[in-house]
Amino acid sequence: MSLVDGESALRGALRGAGHLLPGARPGIDGHGPEFEAVVDGLWRAYADRAPDGTPVMAFGPLIDAAQFTATDYPRSFPQLVGEVEVFRGGDPEHRALIGDVDAGRDWTGYFEPSGMTLVPATCQNVYPRYAGTLEAPTTVFCRSWCFRHEPSEDPVRMVAFRICEYVHLGTPDSAEAFRADWLELLLDLFRGLGLDVAADRANDPFFGRVGRMLAANQLQSGMKNEISVDLYPDRRTAISSSNAHRTHFADSFGIRLPDGGPAHTACAGFGIERVAIALLATHGMAVADWPGPVRRALRLGRETV
């Protein structure tokens, strides 16, 4: 089976079972009720790992454009960015817009930046909220809708998707310990759900020549570790990662330790849809027939009692 045949077969099975509802463009499929039940179960299963007192935050798909720029994401990944534009014209501009729509002409020139962008990673919602001095190392559990402009026929590579993750802000030692510990916790979570996962050093798709040097440094330093599953011939699919950022976000948002030095940050999380699809590919499209321990872990139907 070729790689493309593998993607096509998986996409067809997911759509045939009603788990993915076809969208007009690649990467924007809807989801059926059983798929959403698995998504909710994954969110709860990961939330259950939170130590007592962990702040829990949920966000929508938008972030302030100035805060987004401060993350340096547009400098590193411009090919993935989505910016939100809105109509601010009056009646004359509206009439002209309608005329262009009716004539089948481009009508987007009547829109201008809104001051908001689509958020590409859940953790970016967290850092601005901790500007100032940290009283002690802090870990937050969060989720949000995210957007990355990388449309693909591969059903696990979505343009709009959800990420849930733990984000840590603290000292160099606490951030590195968090990255290592939560990588193992994620491996344990996925193996407990019956997934054949493996972890390895990885790098992000930084843009351009300088980006390639950044990616090589990231890979060498072990700052990013991905967890992958074997869905297709000759290629593993990443479903999760555990990352150390050093002082990057602390420098951007003024997050300081009590001694005045910059905090270190780290995050560990997964793409919820990717893990849900990996579970469906592993255990079958009929969720009712999944192994009892998996159904209990995700609190699905009768197996929750």
C-alpha positions as CSV (number, residue, x, y, z in Angstrom):
1,M,0.0,0.0,0.0
2,S,1.4,3.4,-1.0
3,L,1.5,6.4,1.4
4,V,-1.3,8.1,-0.6
5,D,-3.4,5.0,-0.6
6,G,-3.0,4.8,3.2
7,E,-4.2,8.4,3.7
8,S,-7.1,7.8,1.3
9,A,-8.1,4.6,2.9
10,L,-8.1,6.1,6.4
11,R,-10.0,9.2,5.3
12,G,-12.6,7.1,3.5
13,A,-13.1,4.9,6.6
14,L,-13.4,7.9,8.9
15,R,-16.0,9.6,6.7
16,G,-17.8,6.3,6.0
17,A,-18.3,5.8,9.7
18,G,-19.5,9.4,10.2
19,H,-16.5,10.4,12.3
20,L,-15.4,13.1,9.8
21,L,-17.9,15.2,7.9
22,P,-16.4,16.4,4.6
23,G,-15.5,20.1,4.3
24,A,-15.3,22.1,1.2
25,R,-11.5,22.4,1.5
26,P,-8.8,19.9,2.8
27,G,-8.3,20.1,6.6
28,I,-11.7,21.6,7.6
29,D,-13.8,18.5,8.1
30,G,-16.5,18.5,10.7
31,H,-16.9,15.7,13.3
32,G,-19.6,13.3,14.2
33,P,-21.0,12.6,17.7
34,E,-18.9,9.5,18.5
35,F,-15.7,11.4,17.4
36,E,-16.6,14.2,19.8
37,A,-17.2,11.8,22.6
38,V,-13.7,10.5,22.1
39,V,-12.4,14.1,22.0
40,D,-14.1,14.8,25.3
41,G,-12.8,11.6,26.8
42,L,-9.2,12.5,25.8
43,W,-9.6,16.0,27.4
44,R,-10.8,14.5,30.6
45,A,-8.2,11.8,30.7
46,Y,-5.4,14.3,30.3
47,A,-7.0,16.8,32.8
48,D,-7.1,14.0,35.4
49,R,-3.3,14.1,35.4
50,A,-3.3,17.6,36.8
51,P,-2.0,18.1,40.3
52,D,-4.5,19.5,42.8
53,G,-4.9,23.3,42.4
54,T,-3.7,23.4,38.8
55,P,-5.3,26.4,37.0
56,V,-7.5,25.2,34.0
57,M,-8.1,27.5,31.1
58,A,-10.0,27.1,27.8
59,F,-9.7,29.5,24.9
60,G,-11.3,30.2,21.5
61,P,-9.4,30.4,18.2
62,L,-8.4,34.1,18.4
63,I,-5.5,36.0,19.9
64,D,-4.6,39.6,20.0
65,A,-2.3,40.4,17.1
66,A,0.2,42.3,19.2
67,Q,0.5,39.4,21.6
68,F,0.8,37.0,18.7
69,T,3.6,39.1,17.2
70,A,5.4,39.1,20.5
71,T,5.7,35.3,20.4
72,D,7.9,35.6,17.3
73,Y,5.7,33.1,15.4
74,P,5.3,35.3,12.3
75,R,9.1,35.5,12.1
76,S,9.5,31.7,12.4
77,F,6.4,30.2,10.7
78,P,4.9,32.8,8.3
79,Q,3.7,30.0,6.1
80,L,1.3,28.8,8.8
81,V,-0.2,32.1,10.0
82,G,-3.8,33.1,9.6
83,E,-4.8,36.7,10.1
84,V,-8.4,37.9,10.6
85,E,-9.8,40.7,8.5
86,V,-13.1,42.6,9.0
87,F,-15.3,45.0,7.0
88,R,-15.2,48.6,8.3
89,G,-16.8,50.4,5.4
90,G,-20.0,52.4,5.1
91,D,-23.0,52.1,2.8
92,P,-21.0,53.0,-0.4
93,E,-18.4,50.4,0.2
94,H,-21.1,47.8,1.1
95,R,-22.9,48.4,-2.2
96,A,-19.6,48.0,-4.1
97,L,-18.8,44.8,-2.2
98,I,-22.2,43.4,-3.0
99,G,-21.7,44.3,-6.7
100,D,-18.4,42.4,-6.7
101,V,-19.9,39.4,-5.0
102,D,-22.8,39.3,-7.4
103,A,-20.4,39.6,-10.4
104,G,-18.1,36.9,-9.1
105,R,-15.2,39.3,-8.6
106,D,-12.7,39.4,-5.8
107,W,-14.5,41.2,-2.8
108,T,-11.8,40.8,-0.2
109,G,-10.2,44.2,-0.8
110,Y,-13.0,45.8,1.3
111,F,-11.7,44.1,4.4
112,E,-8.8,45.2,6.7
113,P,-6.9,43.8,9.6
114,S,-9.0,43.3,12.8
115,G,-6.2,43.4,15.3
116,M,-6.7,39.6,15.8
117,T,-5.1,36.5,14.4
118,L,-5.9,32.8,14.6
119,V,-3.9,31.2,17.4
120,P,-1.6,28.4,16.1
121,A,-0.7,26.9,19.5
122,T,-2.7,26.8,22.8
123,C,0.2,27.8,25.0
124,Q,0.4,31.2,23.3
125,N,-2.8,32.2,25.1
126,V,-1.1,31.6,28.5
127,Y,2.2,33.6,28.5
128,P,0.7,37.1,28.4
129,R,-1.4,36.3,31.5
130,Y,1.8,35.8,33.5
131,A,3.6,39.0,32.7
132,G,5.4,40.2,35.8
133,T,7.0,38.3,38.6
134,L,6.2,34.7,39.3
135,E,5.9,33.9,43.0
136,A,6.7,30.3,42.4
137,P,6.9,27.8,39.5
138,T,3.4,27.4,38.0
139,T,1.8,24.8,35.7
140,V,-1.4,25.5,33.8
141,F,-3.7,23.1,32.0
142,C,-5.3,24.6,28.9
143,R,-6.9,23.8,25.5
144,S,-8.1,25.9,22.5
145,W,-9.0,25.7,18.9
146,C,-5.9,26.3,16.7
147,F,-5.2,27.1,13.1
148,R,-2.2,26.4,10.9
149,H,-2.3,26.9,7.1
150,E,-1.0,23.6,5.9
151,P,-4.0,22.0,4.0
152,S,-3.5,18.4,3.2
153,E,-5.5,15.4,2.1
154,D,-4.0,13.5,5.1
155,P,-7.0,13.3,7.5
156,V,-4.7,13.8,10.6
157,R,-3.3,17.1,9.2
158,M,-6.0,19.5,9.8
159,V,-6.1,23.3,9.2
160,A,-8.4,23.9,12.2
161,F,-7.9,21.6,15.2
162,R,-7.7,21.5,19.0
163,I,-4.6,21.2,21.2
164,C,-4.7,20.5,25.0
165,E,-1.6,20.9,27.0
166,Y,0.1,21.7,30.2
167,V,2.3,24.8,30.3
168,H,5.0,25.3,32.9
169,L,6.6,28.6,33.9
170,G,9.5,28.4,36.4
171,T,13.2,28.0,36.8
172,P,15.6,26.4,34.3
173,D,15.6,23.2,36.4
174,S,11.9,23.1,36.9
175,A,11.2,23.6,33.2
176,E,13.6,20.9,32.1
177,A,12.2,18.5,34.7
178,F,8.7,19.3,33.5
179,R,9.6,18.6,29.9
180,A,11.2,15.2,30.7
181,D,8.5,14.1,33.2
182,W,5.5,15.0,31.1
183,L,7.0,13.3,28.1
184,E,7.0,10.1,30.0
185,L,3.5,10.8,31.3
186,L,2.2,11.3,27.8
187,L,3.8,8.1,26.7
188,D,2.1,6.3,29.6
189,L,-1.3,7.9,28.8
190,F,-1.1,6.8,25.1
191,R,0.1,3.3,25.9
192,G,-2.7,2.9,28.4
193,L,-5.1,3.7,25.5
194,G,-3.5,0.9,23.4
195,L,-1.5,3.1,21.1
196,D,1.9,1.8,19.9
197,V,3.9,5.1,20.4
198,A,7.5,6.1,20.4
199,A,9.3,9.3,21.3
200,D,12.3,11.0,19.6
201,R,13.9,14.3,19.3
202,A,12.3,16.6,16.7
203,N,12.3,20.1,15.2
204,D,9.8,22.6,14.1
205,P,9.2,23.7,10.4
206,F,11.0,27.1,10.9
207,F,10.9,29.2,7.7
208,G,13.9,30.1,5.5
209,R,17.7,29.7,5.7
210,V,18.0,31.1,9.3
211,G,15.0,28.8,10.2
212,R,16.9,25.8,9.1
213,M,19.8,26.7,11.4
214,L,17.3,27.1,14.3
215,A,15.7,23.7,13.5
216,A,19.2,22.1,13.6
217,N,19.9,23.7,16.9
218,Q,16.6,22.6,18.3
219,L,17.1,19.0,17.2
220,Q,20.7,18.9,18.6
221,S,19.7,20.4,22.0
222,G,16.7,18.1,22.5
223,M,14.4,21.1,23.3
224,K,11.6,19.4,21.3
225,N,10.5,15.8,21.7
226,E,7.7,14.3,19.6
227,I,5.6,11.2,20.2
228,S,4.5,9.4,17.1
229,V,2.4,6.5,16.0
230,D,2.7,4.2,12.9
231,L,-0.4,5.0,10.8
232,Y,1.0,4.8,7.2
233,P,3.7,2.9,5.3
234,D,7.2,4.3,5.6
235,R,6.2,7.3,7.8
236,R,5.3,7.8,11.4
237,T,2.8,10.5,12.4
238,A,3.4,12.9,15.3
239,I,0.5,13.2,17.7
240,S,2.1,14.9,20.7
241,S,5.2,16.8,21.8
242,S,7.0,18.0,24.9
243,N,9.0,21.2,24.5
244,A,11.4,23.4,26.4
245,H,11.5,27.1,25.3
246,R,14.2,28.4,27.7
247,T,13.6,32.1,28.2
248,H,12.0,32.9,24.8
249,F,8.5,33.6,25.9
250,A,9.6,35.1,29.3
251,D,11.7,37.6,27.4
252,S,8.8,38.4,25.0
253,F,6.2,38.9,27.8
254,G,8.3,40.1,30.7
255,I,7.9,37.0,32.9
256,R,10.4,37.2,35.7
257,L,11.6,35.1,38.6
258,P,11.7,36.5,42.2
259,D,15.4,37.2,41.7
260,G,14.7,39.3,38.7
261,G,15.9,36.9,36.1
262,P,13.7,35.6,33.2
263,A,11.6,32.6,33.8
264,H,11.9,29.4,31.7
265,T,8.9,27.8,30.1
266,A,7.9,24.4,28.8
267,C,4.8,22.8,27.4
268,A,3.6,19.2,26.9
269,G,0.4,18.4,25.0
270,F,-1.2,16.8,22.0
271,G,-3.5,17.4,19.0
272,I,-6.8,16.0,20.2
273,E,-8.1,15.2,16.7
274,R,-4.9,13.4,15.8
275,V,-5.0,11.2,18.9
276,A,-8.7,10.5,18.3
277,I,-8.0,9.4,14.7
278,A,-5.0,7.3,15.9
279,L,-7.4,5.5,18.3
280,L,-9.9,4.9,15.6
281,A,-7.3,3.6,13.2
282,T,-5.9,1.3,16.0
283,H,-9.1,0.0,17.6
284,G,-11.6,0.3,14.7
285,M,-14.3,2.6,13.5
286,A,-17.0,1.2,15.8
287,V,-16.2,2.9,19.1
288,A,-18.7,0.5,20.9
289,D,-16.3,-2.4,20.0
290,W,-13.2,-0.8,21.5
291,P,-11.4,-2.7,24.3
292,G,-13.1,-2.2,27.7
293,P,-10.1,-0.6,29.4
294,V,-9.8,2.0,26.7
295,R,-13.6,2.8,26.9
296,R,-13.3,3.1,30.7
297,A,-10.3,5.4,30.5
298,L,-12.2,7.7,28.1
299,R,-15.5,7.3,30.0
300,L,-17.3,6.1,26.9
301,G,-20.8,4.7,27.3
302,R,-21.5,1.6,29.3
303,E,-17.9,1.1,30.2
304,T,-17.9,4.1,32.5
305,V,-19.8,2.2,35.2
